[in-house]
Amino acid sequence: MDTKQLKVKLFADGADLAGMKEMAANPMIKGFTTNPTLMRKAGITDYKAFARDVLAAIPDRPVSFEVFADDFGQMEAQGLEIASWGKNVNVKIPVTNTKREFAGSVIERLSKQGVKVNVTALLTLQQVERVTERLDAKTPAIISVFAGRIADTGVDPVPIMKKSVEIMKAKPKAELIWASPRELLNVFQADQVGCHIITATNDILKKLSLVGKDLDQYSLETVEMFFKDAKAAGFTIATRAAA
């Protein structure tokens, strides 16, 4: 494994401004994604102000911000507003609203208006097909398939992601994201199936330094960690004297 040979683009997923700036200093990171859940966990209260701060810090790579309306009319209005914040903005649109209604009409209208959408929360091939059909062929777009969540259900996401790449060839300007990865290995799996992008948290991306590490050395370091932590904790076990 060699990170220099990767064709898949690495995006950082998060809503901590300091962490995003740290990742922006890494030339391997080609873009950024956020979502309302991550923003809430980070304590963000002013959505637009946070977005402005992010875009001021990261003006040269794509950044995805998500709408949070559940009504399709409001979803479209929010999408247009978010798109106006910067040329490097992708507008995240959920594949459905909370009523299970497909957001195809919103996706289609925004895409035809030149908005670079990032359609999110997809987990099935049928969803990939329906979204791909609605994208404007002239407008760049992203489809985020949550491979990690698929894996959480006990289903291997690799065949689904591979088929998604094939489906999306109908719209050459659309890129597939392997979303919600659970481990660094997923980066190489995404690369092997032809995913255009994988977006991961800082915790996963920081493990890139481990790629190619000697496993015998890593084993020794693990043993040393256990030994040092037990010693630092002051653990003792009363034992019988050896015979």
Contacts in CASP RR format, 6 or more apart in sequence:
PFRMAT RR
TARGET T0000
AUTHOR 0000-0000-0000
METHOD contacts of the structure
MODEL  1
MDTKQLKVKLFADGADLAGMKEMAANPMIKGFTTNPTLMRKAGITDYKAF
ARDVLAAIPDRPVSFEVFADDFGQMEAQGLEIASWGKNVNVKIPVTNTKR
EFAGSVIERLSKQGVKVNVTALLTLQQVERVTERLDAKTPAIISVFAGRI
ADTGVDPVPIMKKSVEIMKAKPKAELIWASPRELLNVFQADQVGCHIITA
TNDILKKLSLVGKDLDQYSLETVEMFFKDAKAAGFTIATRAAA
1 188 0 8 1.000
1 211 0 8 1.000
1 212 0 8 1.000
2 211 0 8 1.000
2 212 0 8 1.000
3 28 0 8 1.000
3 208 0 8 1.000
3 211 0 8 1.000
6 187 0 8 1.000
6 188 0 8 1.000
6 191 0 8 1.000
7 191 0 8 1.000
7 194 0 8 1.000
8 178 0 8 1.000
8 187 0 8 1.000
8 190 0 8 1.000
8 191 0 8 1.000
8 194 0 8 1.000
8 195 0 8 1.000
8 196 0 8 1.000
8 197 0 8 1.000
8 198 0 8 1.000
9 30 0 8 1.000
9 31 0 8 1.000
9 196 0 8 1.000
9 197 0 8 1.000
9 198 0 8 1.000
10 28 0 8 1.000
10 29 0 8 1.000
10 30 0 8 1.000
10 31 0 8 1.000
10 187 0 8 1.000
10 197 0 8 1.000
10 198 0 8 1.000
10 199 0 8 1.000
10 200 0 8 1.000
10 205 0 8 1.000
11 29 0 8 1.000
11 30 0 8 1.000
11 31 0 8 1.000
11 32 0 8 1.000
11 33 0 8 1.000
11 62 0 8 1.000
11 177 0 8 1.000
11 197 0 8 1.000
11 198 0 8 1.000
11 199 0 8 1.000
11 200 0 8 1.000
12 20 0 8 1.000
12 23 0 8 1.000
12 29 0 8 1.000
12 31 0 8 1.000
12 32 0 8 1.000
12 33 0 8 1.000
12 199 0 8 1.000
12 200 0 8 1.000
12 201 0 8 1.000
12 202 0 8 1.000
12 205 0 8 1.000
13 32 0 8 1.000
13 33 0 8 1.000
13 34 0 8 1.000
13 38 0 8 1.000
13 179 0 8 1.000
13 199 0 8 1.000
13 200 0 8 1.000
13 201 0 8 1.000
14 20 0 8 1.000
14 32 0 8 1.000
14 33 0 8 1.000
14 34 0 8 1.000
14 38 0 8 1.000
14 42 0 8 1.000
14 201 0 8 1.000
14 202 0 8 1.000
15 34 0 8 1.000
15 35 0 8 1.000
15 38 0 8 1.000
15 39 0 8 1.000
15 41 0 8 1.000
15 42 0 8 1.000
15 44 0 8 1.000
15 50 0 8 1.000
16 42 0 8 1.000
16 202 0 8 1.000
17 50 0 8 1.000
17 53 0 8 1.000
17 54 0 8 1.000
17 57 0 8 1.000
19 202 0 8 1.000
20 32 0 8 1.000
20 54 0 8 1.000
20 57 0 8 1.000
20 58 0 8 1.000
21 57 0 8 1.000
21 58 0 8 1.000
22 202 0 8 1.000
23 29 0 8 1.000
23 32 0 8 1.000
23 202 0 8 1.000
23 205 0 8 1.000
24 32 0 8 1.000
24 57 0 8 1.000
24 58 0 8 1.000
24 61 0 8 1.000
26 205 0 8 1.000
28 208 0 8 1.000
29 61 0 8 1.000
29 205 0 8 1.000
30 61 0 8 1.000
30 62 0 8 1.000
30 197 0 8 1.000
31 58 0 8 1.000
31 61 0 8 1.000
31 62 0 8 1.000
31 63 0 8 1.000
32 54 0 8 1.000
32 58 0 8 1.000
32 61 0 8 1.000
32 62 0 8 1.000
32 63 0 8 1.000
32 64 0 8 1.000
33 63 0 8 1.000
33 64 0 8 1.000
33 92 0 8 1.000
33 118 0 8 1.000
33 144 0 8 1.000
33 177 0 8 1.000
33 179 0 8 1.000
33 199 0 8 1.000
34 54 0 8 1.000
34 63 0 8 1.000
34 64 0 8 1.000
34 65 0 8 1.000
34 66 0 8 1.000
35 66 0 8 1.000
35 92 0 8 1.000
35 120 0 8 1.000
36 66 0 8 1.000
36 68 0 8 1.000
39 47 0 8 1.000
39 50 0 8 1.000
44 50 0 8 1.000
47 65 0 8 1.000
47 68 0 8 1.000
48 85 0 8 1.000
51 65 0 8 1.000
51 82 0 8 1.000
51 85 0 8 1.000
52 85 0 8 1.000
54 63 0 8 1.000
55 63 0 8 1.000
55 85 0 8 1.000
55 86 0 8 1.000
55 88 0 8 1.000
55 89 0 8 1.000
58 88 0 8 1.000
59 88 0 8 1.000
60 88 0 8 1.000
61 88 0 8 1.000
62 88 0 8 1.000
62 89 0 8 1.000
62 90 0 8 1.000
62 116 0 8 1.000
63 88 0 8 1.000
63 89 0 8 1.000
63 90 0 8 1.000
64 89 0 8 1.000
64 90 0 8 1.000
64 91 0 8 1.000
64 92 0 8 1.000
64 118 0 8 1.000
64 142 0 8 1.000
65 82 0 8 1.000
65 85 0 8 1.000
65 89 0 8 1.000
65 90 0 8 1.000
65 91 0 8 1.000
65 92 0 8 1.000
66 91 0 8 1.000
66 92 0 8 1.000
66 93 0 8 1.000
66 94 0 8 1.000
66 118 0 8 1.000
66 120 0 8 1.000
67 75 0 8 1.000
67 78 0 8 1.000
67 79 0 8 1.000
67 82 0 8 1.000
67 91 0 8 1.000
67 92 0 8 1.000
67 93 0 8 1.000
67 94 0 8 1.000
68 78 0 8 1.000
69 75 0 8 1.000
69 77 0 8 1.000
69 78 0 8 1.000
70 97 0 8 1.000
70 98 0 8 1.000
70 99 0 8 1.000
71 97 0 8 1.000
72 97 0 8 1.000
72 101 0 8 1.000
72 103 0 8 1.000
72 105 0 8 1.000
72 106 0 8 1.000
73 106 0 8 1.000
75 93 0 8 1.000
75 97 0 8 1.000
75 103 0 8 1.000
75 106 0 8 1.000
76 106 0 8 1.000
76 109 0 8 1.000
76 110 0 8 1.000
79 91 0 8 1.000
79 93 0 8 1.000
79 110 0 8 1.000
79 115 0 8 1.000
80 110 0 8 1.000
80 113 0 8 1.000
80 115 0 8 1.000
82 89 0 8 1.000
82 91 0 8 1.000
83 89 0 8 1.000
83 91 0 8 1.000
83 110 0 8 1.000
83 115 0 8 1.000
83 116 0 8 1.000
89 116 0 8 1.000
90 116 0 8 1.000
90 117 0 8 1.000
90 118 0 8 1.000
90 142 0 8 1.000
91 110 0 8 1.000
91 115 0 8 1.000
91 116 0 8 1.000
91 117 0 8 1.000
91 118 0 8 1.000
92 117 0 8 1.000
92 118 0 8 1.000
92 119 0 8 1.000
92 120 0 8 1.000
92 144 0 8 1.000
93 103 0 8 1.000
93 106 0 8 1.000
93 107 0 8 1.000
93 110 0 8 1.000
93 117 0 8 1.000
93 118 0 8 1.000
93 119 0 8 1.000
93 120 0 8 1.000
94 103 0 8 1.000
94 119 0 8 1.000
94 120 0 8 1.000
94 121 0 8 1.000
95 102 0 8 1.000
95 103 0 8 1.000
95 119 0 8 1.000
95 120 0 8 1.000
95 121 0 8 1.000
95 122 0 8 1.000
95 127 0 8 1.000
95 131 0 8 1.000
96 102 0 8 1.000
96 103 0 8 1.000
96 121 0 8 1.000
97 103 0 8 1.000
102 130 0 8 1.000
103 119 0 8 1.000
104 130 0 8 1.000
104 131 0 8 1.000
104 134 0 8 1.000
105 134 0 8 1.000
107 117 0 8 1.000
107 119 0 8 1.000
107 131 0 8 1.000
107 134 0 8 1.000
107 135 0 8 1.000
108 134 0 8 1.000
108 135 0 8 1.000
108 136 0 8 1.000
110 117 0 8 1.000
111 117 0 8 1.000
111 134 0 8 1.000
111 135 0 8 1.000
111 136 0 8 1.000
111 139 0 8 1.000
111 141 0 8 1.000
112 136 0 8 1.000
112 139 0 8 1.000
114 136 0 8 1.000
114 138 0 8 1.000
114 139 0 8 1.000
115 139 0 8 1.000
116 139 0 8 1.000
116 140 0 8 1.000
116 141 0 8 1.000
116 142 0 8 1.000
117 135 0 8 1.000
117 141 0 8 1.000
117 142 0 8 1.000
118 141 0 8 1.000
118 142 0 8 1.000
118 143 0 8 1.000
118 144 0 8 1.000
118 177 0 8 1.000
119 131 0 8 1.000
119 141 0 8 1.000
119 142 0 8 1.000
119 143 0 8 1.000
119 144 0 8 1.000
120 144 0 8 1.000
120 179 0 8 1.000
121 144 0 8 1.000
121 146 0 8 1.000
122 128 0 8 1.000
122 131 0 8 1.000
122 143 0 8 1.000
122 144 0 8 1.000
122 145 0 8 1.000
122 146 0 8 1.000
123 145 0 8 1.000
123 146 0 8 1.000
123 149 0 8 1.000
123 150 0 8 1.000
124 160 0 8 1.000
125 160 0 8 1.000
125 163 0 8 1.000
125 164 0 8 1.000
125 167 0 8 1.000
128 143 0 8 1.000
128 145 0 8 1.000
128 163 0 8 1.000
128 164 0 8 1.000
128 167 0 8 1.000
128 168 0 8 1.000
129 167 0 8 1.000
131 143 0 8 1.000
132 143 0 8 1.000
132 167 0 8 1.000
132 168 0 8 1.000
132 170 0 8 1.000
132 171 0 8 1.000
132 174 0 8 1.000
133 170 0 8 1.000
135 141 0 8 1.000
135 171 0 8 1.000
135 173 0 8 1.000
135 174 0 8 1.000
137 171 0 8 1.000
137 172 0 8 1.000
137 173 0 8 1.000
138 173 0 8 1.000
139 173 0 8 1.000
140 173 0 8 1.000
140 174 0 8 1.000
140 175 0 8 1.000
141 171 0 8 1.000
141 173 0 8 1.000
141 174 0 8 1.000
141 175 0 8 1.000
142 174 0 8 1.000
142 175 0 8 1.000
142 176 0 8 1.000
142 177 0 8 1.000
142 197 0 8 1.000
143 164 0 8 1.000
143 168 0 8 1.000
143 174 0 8 1.000
143 175 0 8 1.000
143 176 0 8 1.000
143 177 0 8 1.000
144 177 0 8 1.000
144 179 0 8 1.000
144 199 0 8 1.000
145 157 0 8 1.000
145 160 0 8 1.000
145 161 0 8 1.000
145 164 0 8 1.000
145 176 0 8 1.000
145 177 0 8 1.000
145 178 0 8 1.000
145 179 0 8 1.000
146 179 0 8 1.000
146 180 0 8 1.000
147 157 0 8 1.000
147 160 0 8 1.000
147 161 0 8 1.000
147 178 0 8 1.000
147 179 0 8 1.000
147 180 0 8 1.000
147 181 0 8 1.000
147 186 0 8 1.000
147 190 0 8 1.000
148 157 0 8 1.000
148 179 0 8 1.000
148 180 0 8 1.000
148 181 0 8 1.000
148 182 0 8 1.000
148 186 0 8 1.000
149 180 0 8 1.000
150 157 0 8 1.000
150 160 0 8 1.000
151 157 0 8 1.000
151 182 0 8 1.000
152 182 0 8 1.000
157 178 0 8 1.000
158 189 0 8 1.000
158 193 0 8 1.000
161 176 0 8 1.000
161 178 0 8 1.000
161 189 0 8 1.000
161 190 0 8 1.000
161 193 0 8 1.000
161 195 0 8 1.000
162 193 0 8 1.000
162 194 0 8 1.000
164 176 0 8 1.000
165 176 0 8 1.000
165 193 0 8 1.000
165 194 0 8 1.000
165 195 0 8 1.000
168 174 0 8 1.000
168 175 0 8 1.000
168 176 0 8 1.000
175 196 0 8 1.000
175 197 0 8 1.000
176 194 0 8 1.000
176 195 0 8 1.000
176 196 0 8 1.000
176 197 0 8 1.000
177 195 0 8 1.000
177 196 0 8 1.000
177 197 0 8 1.000
177 198 0 8 1.000
177 199 0 8 1.000
178 186 0 8 1.000
178 189 0 8 1.000
178 190 0 8 1.000
178 195 0 8 1.000
178 197 0 8 1.000
178 198 0 8 1.000
178 199 0 8 1.000
179 198 0 8 1.000
179 199 0 8 1.000
181 187 0 8 1.000
181 190 0 8 1.000
181 198 0 8 1.000
181 199 0 8 1.000
181 200 0 8 1.000
181 204 0 8 1.000
183 204 0 8 1.000
184 204 0 8 1.000
184 207 0 8 1.000
184 208 0 8 1.000
184 210 0 8 1.000
184 211 0 8 1.000
186 198 0 8 1.000
186 200 0 8 1.000
187 198 0 8 1.000
187 200 0 8 1.000
187 208 0 8 1.000
190 197 0 8 1.000
190 198 0 8 1.000
191 198 0 8 1.000
210 218 0 8 1.000
END
